[in-house]
């Protein structure tokens, strides 16, 4: 008789990613942890670290494309809202897919055990 195991849906990485991105969006909107030099050329390191290279590249491109929609007084919106939202959506999908893949591997490995 084979034992079946219950696996939780792959939402842990998604929840952690979402909470971190929202936290970083809030801290950037409040201008906490900014120095005279940062964000460096509109590069915000927490978005890059949490979402990854590919997602942040798309977000950074969209940020530069959307800067024409904002005035110079609203530059922090272009630096925060646009990449933050893209990192939230694409990065969330990315981390959900990664956890789904890992859960599938673990489930396959567990079900093959005698």
C-alpha positions in Angstrom: 0.0 0.0 0.0 1.4 3.4 -1.0 1.3 6.3 1.4 0.0 9.6 0.0 1.2 12.8 1.2 -0.6 16.1 1.3 1.3 19.1 -0.1 0.4 22.6 0.6 -0.3 24.8 -2.5 2.8 26.7 -3.7 2.1 30.1 -2.1 4.8 30.6 0.4 7.4 32.1 -1.9 4.6 34.3 -3.5 3.5 35.6 -0.1 7.0 36.3 1.1 7.8 38.1 -2.2 4.6 40.1 -2.1 5.2 41.2 1.5 8.8 42.2 0.8 8.0 44.2 -2.4 5.2 46.0 -0.7 7.5 46.8 2.3 10.2 48.1 -0.1 7.7 50.2 -2.0 6.6 51.7 1.3 10.1 52.4 2.5 11.0 54.0 -0.8 7.9 56.2 -0.8 8.8 57.4 2.7 12.4 58.0 1.4 13.8 55.8 4.2 17.2 54.4 3.7 18.0 56.7 0.9 21.4 58.3 0.8 22.5 61.3 -1.2 23.6 58.9 -3.9 20.7 56.4 -4.0 18.8 55.0 -5.7 21.8 54.9 -8.0 20.7 56.0 -11.5 17.1 55.0 -10.5 18.4 51.5 -9.6 16.8 50.3 -6.4 18.7 47.3 -5.0 15.9 45.7 -2.9 13.6 45.4 -6.0 16.5 43.8 -7.9 17.4 41.3 -5.1 13.9 40.2 -4.3 12.6 39.9 -7.9 15.7 38.8 -9.8 17.6 40.0 -12.8 15.0 39.3 -15.6 12.0 40.8 -13.8 14.0 43.8 -12.7 15.3 44.4 -16.2 11.7 44.5 -17.5 10.7 46.8 -14.6 13.6 49.1 -15.1 12.9 49.4 -18.9 9.2 50.2 -18.1 10.3 52.7 -15.5 12.4 54.6 -18.0 9.6 54.4 -20.6 7.0 55.8 -18.1 9.2 58.7 -16.9 7.8 60.9 -19.6 4.3 60.6 -18.0 5.5 62.1 -14.7 6.7 65.6 -13.9 10.0 66.2 -12.2 8.2 66.5 -8.8 6.7 63.1 -9.3 10.0 61.3 -10.2 9.7 59.1 -7.1 6.4 57.7 -8.4 8.2 56.6 -11.6 11.0 55.2 -9.5 8.7 53.4 -7.1 5.2 52.7 -8.5 6.1 51.5 -12.0 9.0 49.0 -11.1 7.3 48.1 -7.8 4.1 47.1 -9.6 5.9 45.1 -12.3 8.2 43.4 -9.8 5.1 42.6 -7.7 3.2 41.0 -10.7 6.0 39.4 -12.7 8.1 38.5 -9.7 5.1 37.1 -8.0 4.4 34.9 -11.0 8.0 33.9 -11.2 8.2 32.8 -7.5 4.9 31.0 -7.7 6.2 29.1 -10.8 9.5 28.2 -9.0 7.7 26.9 -5.9 5.2 25.0 -8.1 8.1 23.3 -9.9 9.9 22.5 -6.6 6.7 21.1 -5.1 6.2 19.0 -8.2 9.7 17.6 -7.9 9.2 16.9 -4.2 5.9 15.2 -4.8 7.3 13.1 -7.6 10.2 12.0 -5.5 8.0 11.2 -2.5 5.5 9.2 -4.5 8.3 7.1 -6.0 9.5 5.9 -2.6 8.5 2.3 -1.8 
